[in-house]
């Protein structure tokens, strides 16, 4: 079963909790959403996030609201119901130019990555304090349907389809 409280995205991508997209959009991953849920899950995969790095400079509180506070409510639900949680994070929590290892220290360089690192810290604390069973997957440049066209892969595809040049920042030798 797909549960989609619509932190962002399209109202047709998941089951409707209320049947009212505007209501879902306002509530995001608030405590009230989880309190109304009457379904038991063995595992929840959390992909809800504000992800536009540039917008995180303009709207940092929205990113905190979804990426930290929303994850707090989800983690509380999972702790209370003994539901395992896989949280989709980002490689950006490591910082720029650092090699990526599972035990790499987080050194966020923008509000977006700071909220994702904060979310990972919430999970660690809830695992320690409340026994939350959790795992984090640090993704980079994911691609899928209904993705915003300003994300890297769809942006490059759109530019190629329109015969436009692709712009690489730096000297093109960056790695992740």
C-alpha positions as CSV (number, residue, x, y, z in Angstrom):
1,X,0.0,0.0,0.0
2,X,1.3,3.4,-0.9
3,X,0.6,6.2,1.7
4,X,1.3,9.6,0.3
5,X,0.7,12.6,2.6
6,X,1.9,14.8,-0.2
7,X,4.7,16.9,1.3
8,X,5.2,17.9,-2.3
9,X,4.2,16.4,-5.7
10,X,1.1,15.5,-7.5
11,X,-2.2,14.4,-5.8
12,X,-2.6,11.5,-8.2
13,X,0.6,9.7,-7.1
14,X,-0.7,7.9,-4.0
15,X,-3.7,6.9,-2.0
16,X,-5.6,9.8,-0.6
17,X,-5.9,10.0,3.2
18,X,-8.6,12.6,3.2
19,X,-9.7,12.8,-0.4
20,X,-8.8,16.5,-0.3
21,X,-5.5,17.5,-2.0
22,X,-5.4,21.0,-0.5
23,X,-5.9,19.6,3.0
24,X,-3.2,17.1,2.5
25,X,-0.9,19.7,1.1
26,X,-1.3,21.9,4.2
27,X,-0.8,19.1,6.7
28,X,2.2,17.5,5.1
29,X,3.7,15.1,7.5
30,X,2.3,16.6,10.7
31,X,1.4,14.7,13.8
32,X,-2.3,14.8,12.9
33,X,-1.7,12.9,9.7
34,X,-0.2,10.0,11.6
35,X,-2.7,10.1,14.4
36,X,-5.5,9.6,11.9
37,X,-3.8,6.7,10.2
38,X,-5.5,3.4,11.1
39,X,-3.3,1.1,9.0
40,X,-0.4,-0.9,10.4
41,X,2.8,-1.1,8.4
42,X,5.8,-3.4,8.8
43,X,8.1,-0.9,7.0
44,X,7.9,2.7,5.8
45,X,10.2,4.1,3.2
46,X,10.3,7.8,3.6
47,X,11.0,9.8,0.5
48,X,9.1,12.9,1.6
49,X,11.4,16.0,1.4
50,X,11.9,19.5,0.2
51,X,14.8,19.0,-2.2
52,X,15.5,22.2,-4.2
53,X,18.8,23.4,-3.0
54,X,18.4,26.9,-4.4
55,X,15.0,27.3,-2.8
56,X,16.4,26.2,0.5
57,X,18.2,29.6,0.7
58,X,14.9,31.4,0.1
59,X,12.6,29.2,2.2
60,X,14.7,27.5,4.9
61,X,11.8,27.2,7.3
62,X,9.8,25.1,4.8
63,X,12.7,22.7,4.6
64,X,13.0,22.5,8.4
65,X,9.2,21.9,8.6
66,X,9.3,19.0,6.1
67,X,12.8,17.5,6.4
68,X,13.2,17.7,10.2
69,X,9.8,18.3,11.9
70,X,7.9,16.0,9.5
71,X,10.6,13.3,10.0
72,X,10.2,13.7,13.8
73,X,6.5,13.0,13.6
74,X,7.1,10.0,11.3
75,X,9.8,8.7,13.6
76,X,7.5,9.0,16.6
77,X,4.8,7.1,14.7
78,X,7.3,4.4,13.8
79,X,8.6,4.2,17.3
80,X,5.2,4.0,18.8
81,X,4.0,1.3,16.4
82,X,7.3,-0.6,16.2
83,X,7.4,0.0,12.4
84,X,10.8,-0.1,10.7
85,X,11.8,3.0,8.8
86,X,14.1,3.5,5.8
87,X,14.8,7.2,5.2
88,X,16.0,8.5,1.9
89,X,18.6,11.2,2.5
90,X,21.2,12.7,0.3
91,X,24.9,12.5,-0.3
92,X,25.0,16.3,0.1
93,X,25.1,15.8,3.9
94,X,28.8,14.9,3.5
95,X,29.7,18.3,2.0
96,X,31.5,19.3,-1.1
97,X,34.5,17.4,-2.4
98,X,34.7,14.9,0.4
99,X,34.9,11.2,-0.3
100,X,31.7,9.3,0.6
101,X,31.9,6.5,3.1
102,X,29.2,5.0,5.3
103,X,30.7,6.5,8.4
104,X,31.6,9.9,6.9
105,X,30.9,12.8,9.2
106,X,28.2,15.2,8.0
107,X,29.3,18.6,6.9
108,X,26.3,20.2,5.2
109,X,27.0,23.3,3.0
110,X,23.5,24.6,2.4
111,X,20.1,24.8,4.2
112,X,18.8,21.7,2.3
113,X,21.7,19.5,3.2
114,X,21.6,20.8,6.8
115,X,18.0,19.7,7.2
116,X,18.7,16.3,5.7
117,X,21.7,15.9,8.2
118,X,19.4,17.1,11.0
119,X,16.9,14.4,10.0
120,X,19.6,11.8,10.1
121,X,20.5,13.0,13.6
122,X,16.8,12.7,14.7
123,X,16.8,9.1,13.5
124,X,20.0,8.3,15.4
125,X,18.6,9.8,18.6
126,X,15.2,8.0,18.2
127,X,17.0,4.7,17.6
128,X,19.0,5.2,20.8
129,X,16.2,6.6,23.0
130,X,13.1,4.9,21.7
131,X,14.4,1.8,19.9
132,X,13.4,3.0,16.5
133,X,14.6,0.4,13.8
134,X,15.9,2.7,11.0
135,X,18.2,2.8,8.1
136,X,19.4,5.7,5.9
137,X,20.1,5.6,2.2
138,X,22.1,8.6,0.9
139,X,21.0,9.0,-2.7
140,X,22.3,11.4,-5.3
141,X,20.7,12.6,-8.5
142,X,17.7,10.2,-8.4
143,X,15.5,10.1,-11.5
144,X,11.9,9.2,-11.9
145,X,8.5,10.1,-13.3
146,X,6.9,13.4,-12.4
147,X,10.3,14.8,-11.3
148,X,10.7,18.6,-11.5
149,X,12.4,19.5,-14.8
150,X,15.0,21.6,-12.9
151,X,16.6,18.5,-11.3
152,X,19.9,17.5,-12.9
153,X,18.9,14.5,-15.0
154,X,15.5,15.8,-16.4
155,X,17.2,19.2,-16.9
156,X,19.9,17.6,-19.1
157,X,17.3,15.5,-21.0
158,X,15.2,18.6,-21.7
159,X,18.2,20.6,-22.9
160,X,19.4,17.7,-25.1
161,X,15.8,17.3,-26.5
162,X,15.8,21.0,-27.3
163,X,19.2,21.0,-28.9
164,X,20.7,23.2,-26.1
165,X,24.1,22.9,-24.7
166,X,24.8,21.3,-21.3
167,X,26.5,23.4,-18.7
168,X,28.9,21.8,-16.2
169,X,30.0,23.8,-13.3
170,X,33.7,23.7,-12.2
171,X,36.2,21.9,-14.4
172,X,34.1,18.8,-15.0
173,X,36.3,16.5,-12.9
174,X,34.1,16.6,-9.8
175,X,33.2,13.2,-8.2
176,X,30.7,12.0,-5.7
